[in-house]
Amino acid sequence: MYKILITDKLAQEGIDLLKSIDGVEPVVNLGVSEDELAKIIGDYDGLIIRSGTQVTKKVLANCGKLKGIARAGVGVDNIDIAEATKKGVIVMNTPGGNTLSAAEHTMALMLSLSRNVVPACNSLKDGAWDRKKYTGNQLNGKTIGVIGLGRIGMAVVRMALGFNMKVLGYDPFAVPKEAEELGIDVTENLEDIYTKADYITLHIPRNEQTLNLISAEELKMMKPNARIVNCARGGIINEADLYAALKAGTIAGAALDVFPTEPPEDTGFKDIVNCLVTPHLGASTEEAQIEVAVEAAQILADAVMGGPVKNALNAPSSGAMPAVVKSYCKLAERIGTVISILANGPIKSVEVQYRGAIAEKAVDIITTSFSIGLLQPHFDTLVNTVNVGIMAKDRGISIDETKNTEVKDVASSFTAKVVTDKVTRTIRGTVFGEDLLRIIAVSYTHLTLPT
């Protein structure tokens, strides 16, 4: 009998699914403390949690027969993934469960802004009847700029097309094939979105490249009737600059479901009637909660019973790997990160070359490490050896790999080349000894840089 412990509130449908599987026994123990969980965790084959349970190093110290942990939701900050990996415990999440919920919330905010729903509601409750004051706008025929064409962004695209909107898409990394199949206009220039869109919606992660992506300069580029919606991550829009733009009438409205710090001490938009704020409700629907519960139950049951592993966020230890291969994995991942940032646009093709002694080794894991570095800056979720292949395929990215055992200026080297419509970037690196990692050329300019 496989025992699965559930320590956070989970939709009953997920529990019922576990009960329906022969050989699986779900046990619900809500609100268990860290000390209590540490004592009992070794008696279970699997654990399902949400955000409330902390799976720490202490909890995993004596994890016994535990094989897998499933997070019913996306965020895994409450799980010590590194420790779980050391213990051979698979960590999984359910990133697809909130896709439609987040996309629908985006459209709901867009519609509310367009039809002045909140101020009109408040006005009527206060006893006024002013139909002319709250005359709104239709979505039909308007242009929507979708920044980020991942799962949620593409769901918004499909919904916007249903409203007969003109879609202008942008993705800083790679454009999915579905965008081309739907026939939407895709631009490689954010200014096109800022200057042409009536509605702008964000669906990108927050990182060094996207923090304050939209500030005063970008807001000034927008049409006076433009409305902007952020259901992605707080901090992508500079809130102080947005406040000033709304106050000055630079744009027509904004809606925020996310904030730099949550919960915010003060949203700062109390006196701005054309700014809607909601407390991070993107995934908060009954249907989404059911979906993530059912998916978490299914993928965990499959994993602990020896079936296929889905949505894994960690991977087996690389302890058996030769030292030089480990070092090249580190080098390749760092080169991937750097070249991803330098690419500055949707990627068209990727090539890697192994030269010298390293070309005689099994290099698949090195190419995989490069792929992780290439993708990670563009995703909120952890990219690793388990999921990187699927994530690259979803974005239409394949990597051409070549080997040449001929020794040139150094005994071994790894070279990556990324081509976009705008630029071609090439970075070459090597490892001196076993662990001295160096970049020795960037776009054929020779240099020596530590990584």
N, C-alpha and C positions, 0 to 999 in steps of 0.2 A: 504493500500500500504506500503510495506517494502522498506525503503530508505537506500541505501548502498553508503557510501562515499568512493571515491578512491582518495588518495592524492599523490601517487607516480606513475611514469610511469608504466603502466601495459600492457602486450600484449593484442591486440585488441580482441583476441579470448576469453579472460576472461570476458571482458566487454560485448561482444556479448552473451556469455552464460547467464549473468545476465539479459540482455534484453529479452532473450527467455523464462524466467521463469515468469509465470503469477503472478502478485501481487508484483513483485520486480522492483524497479526503481534505476538504478545506476546513481550516480552523480559524475562527474570527476572534481576535484578542485586541480590542481597540484601546488606544491610549497607553500601551505598554511603555514603561520607562527604559532608558538605555541599559541600566543594570539588569532589569528583568529580561530584556531582549537578549542580552549577552549570555544569560544563563540558559535560555531555552532554545536559542536559534539553531544549535547543533542537532536538535531532534527533528528538524524539518528539511525537506528536500527543496522547498521553494518558499519565497517570500514576496508578497505583493504589497506595495506601499503607494502612498501619494506623497504630498509634501511634508506631512506631519512627522513621520518617523525618520530619525537620524540613524543611518547605518554607518557607524564609525569604525575606526580601527579596533576599538575595544569590543564592539559588538561582533566583529569578524574574527576576533582572536581565537575563539573556540567554535568555529562554524560547523564542525563535524561533517555531516553528510550534505550540507547545503550545496546545491548545484546551481541555483539561479535566483536572481532578484529581478522582478518586473516593476517598473514605475508606471502606474496608470496616469499618464501625462507625459510631458516633454522634459521638464527640468530635472536634473539629477545632481544638483549641488548638495543634496542631503545624503549622498552615497559616496563613500570613499572608494572610488573606482580603482585606484592604484592598488589598494590593499585587497580588494575583491579579486583583482587579476592575479596577485601573488598567491591567493588562496585557491585559485582555479574556479572562482564563482563567476558565472556569466551575468552581466548586468544588461538589461534591456529596457527600452521605453516604447512609448506609443505616439510617435510624432504626427501620424496622419489623422488621429482621432478628432483633432480640433480644426481641421482644415475648413470644412464648410461653415462651422460655427464662426470662425474668425472672419471668413469672407462675407458671410451674411451680416455680421456686425458692422463691417466696413460699409456695406451698402445701406444698412439702416441709418448709420450716422450721416452718410451722404444725402439720403433722402430727407432726413430730419433737418439738415442744414438747408437744403433746397426749398423746403416747404415751410420753414420757420416754425416747426412743430412745437418746440419747447417754449419759445417766447409767446406764441399764440395761445398755447395751453395755459400758461401762467396768467396771461392777460385776461382770458375768459374767466378763469377762476377768481380773478380780482374784480369781476363784475363788468368788464369792458366787452364791447362787441365791435371789433375793428377789422373787417375783412380786407379793406384796402391796404392797411398798414402792413399786413402779413402776406401780401401777394408774393408767391414764390416763383420758382423756375422748374421746368421739366428737365429730366435727364435725357430724354429722347433727342438724338441729334447732336448732343454735346460731346466734346472731346475729353476723355479721361486719360491721364498719364499714370501709368502703373510702373512704379520704380521697384524692381525686384520681381522676377518671373519664375519664382519657385512654386511650391505646392499651393500656398495661399494666394500668391499673386496671380497665378494662372486661374485659380477658382474665381477670383474677382473679375478677371478678363472675361471668362465665360458668362458670368452674371451680367456684366456691363453690356456685352453683345446682345443679351436678352432684352435689355432696355433700349436697344438700337443706338447705343453710343458708339462713337468713333474711338478706337483704342490706339493709343500711342504707348508702346512698351519700351522699357530700358532695363537691362540687367548688366551689372558691372563685371560679371564673370563669364557667363555663357548663356546663350539663348536656346531654350528647349525647342525640340522639333515641333511640338504642338503649337507654339506661337506662329510658326510658319504655316502650319496646316490650317489654322484658323484665319489666316490671311491678315493678321493685324500688322500695323506699321511698327517696325522696331527701329529705334534710333540708337546711335552710339554716343550721342551728345545730350547730356542732361539739360543743356540750355534749350533744346527743342521742346522738352517737356515743360520747363518753366515758362516759356514764352507762348506756347500754343495751347496748353491744356486749360479747360474750364474747371476740371477737378483733378487733384493730384493725390494719389494714395501710396503709402510706403509699405513695402514688404521685404525689408532687408535687415540683416543683423546689425547690431551696434558694435562697432570696433573702431580702431584708430582712424580708419579711412572714412567711416560714416558718421562719426561723432560731430555734431553741429554741421551736418551736410547741408542743411537748409538754414541759412542765417540771413542777416539783413540784405546782403548783396543779391542772394537768390530770390528773396521775397520781392525785391524791387523789380525783378525781371517779369514777374507774373502779371497776368491780366487783372484789371480791377474787379472782374467778376469771378476770379478764381477762388476755389475753396479747397482746403487741404485736409486730409484725414490721416491720422497715424494710429494704426492698430498693431504696429510692429514692436518697436522698442523705444523707450523714453531716451531723450538725448540726441536723437537724429535731427530733430528740429530744435534750434536754439529758442527756448521759451521766451526769454526776454525780448529777443528780436521779433518773435511772432506776436507778442503782446503789443509791441510798438506798431507793428504793421497793421494789426486789427484796429487799434486805437486811431491810427491815422487814416484808415480806409484804403490802405494800399491793396489789400485783398478783401474779398467779400465774407469769408468765414473760415472757421477751422473746427476740427473735432479731434479730441485726444482721448485715447483709451489707455495710454501708457505714459509713464513719467520717469525722469532720471532716477528718482528715489521713490520707492513704493512701500507703504502709502506716503504721499507727499504731505509735508506739514501744511502747505498752503499751495493750491494750484495756481494762484496768482491771477486767475481769470474771472473772478467773481463779478466784476463790473463790465465784462465784455459779453453782451447778449448774443453776439454771433459766434461765440466759441462754446461748443458743447464739450463736456468732460464726463467720462464714465470711469468707474474704478476697475480697470483691467478686466472687462467682461468678455473679451474676445472668445474665450473657450467656455464661458459659463452658460451652457445650455444643458438641459436634461439629456438631450440626445447625445451631445458630445461626451458627457459623463458616462453614459451607458456604453458608448462606443469604445472609449478608452478602457473601461472596466472589462468588457468582453474581450477586447484584443489582448489586454495584459494577461487575463486568465488563460487565453488560448496559447499565446506564445510561451508562457511559463510552463504550462502543462506539457507542451511539445518538447521543450528543452529538457525538463527534468526526466521525461520518459524516454529520452534518447532520440527524439525526432529532430526535424530541422530547426535550426536556430535562426530567429528573425529579429531584426532591430537590435542586434548586439552592439554594445558601446565599448566593449573591451575585447581583448584578444589574448591568446596564449602567450606566455613568457617567451622571450627570445634567448633564453639561457643557453641553448645548444648551438647558437649561431657563432661562426668564427669571429674573432675579435675584429679583424679588418672589415668584415661585412657589416658588423654592428656600427663601426665608425662611418662607413660609407652610407649606411642608413641615416645616421644623424646628419651627415653632410647633405645628402640628397633632400631630406625633409626641409632643411634650412634654405637650400637653394630654391626649392619649390615655393616656399613662403615669399622669398625675395622676388623671384621672377613673376609671381602672381600679382604682387603689388606694382612692379614695373610695367607689367603688360598693359595696364590702363585701358581696358576695353574687353569686350566679349572675345573669348579665345576661339580661333579657327582651327589651329592644329598644334600638336605638341610632339616633340621628338626628344629622345634621350639617347646618348651614346656612351658606351663603356669602352675605354681604351687602355691597353696595357694589361698588366697582370690581373686586374680586377675583372677583366672581360672573360677570364677563365673560370670565374666563380659562378655559383647559382645567384643570379642578380634579381630575380623576381621580387624579392622582399625589398630590395633597394628601390626599384621602380615604384613599388607600392608606397614606400616611405616618401618618395618625391611627390606622389599623387596626394598624399595626406597634406603635405606642406602647401601644395598648389591649391587645394580646395578649402582647407580650414579657415582662412581669412574671410571666406564668403558664406559661412554657415554658423548659426547659433549652436547647433548640436555638435557633439564631439565626432570628429572624423577619425577613423582608425582602420586597421587592416581588415576588419570584418565588414565594414559598410562602405569603404571608399570606392570599391568597384561599382556598386549599385548607384552611389551618388554621382559618380562620374558619368555613368551610362545615362542616368536621368537627364543630365545636362548636355548630352551628346558629345562628350569628350572621350577620345581614345588616344593612346600614347604609342607612337612608333618607336620601337627599341632596336638599336643596332649595337654590334660588338666589333671591336678591332683589337687584336692582341698585339699589334705592332706598337713598340715603345717609341714615344716621341721625346718631349722635353722632360717629362716626369715618368716615373715607373708605372703609375696608374692615374686615370682621371675619369671624372663623371661630368658630362656636358648636357645641359638642358636647353632646348630651343622652343620658344613659344611665339606663335604668329597670330596677330590680330589684323583687322583691316587697316589699322593705323601704324602699327610698329611690329618689328621683329626683335625679340630680346633673346640673347644667348648668354648663359652663364656657365663657366667651367670651373670645376673645383677638384681638389686632390686631398689625400690624407698622407701626411708624413709620419712614418712610424706606424703606430696603431691608433693614435687618438689626437693628432695635431691636424685639425681640420682647417683647410684654407681655400678661399676663392682666388683663382689665379687669372681669370679673364672674365670681363663683362663686355658683351657685344664686341669681342675680338680686341678689346683694349687690355693689354697684359698688366697685371698688378698682383699684389699679394695682400689679401685681407683675411683676418681671422673671422671665423663664423661663430 
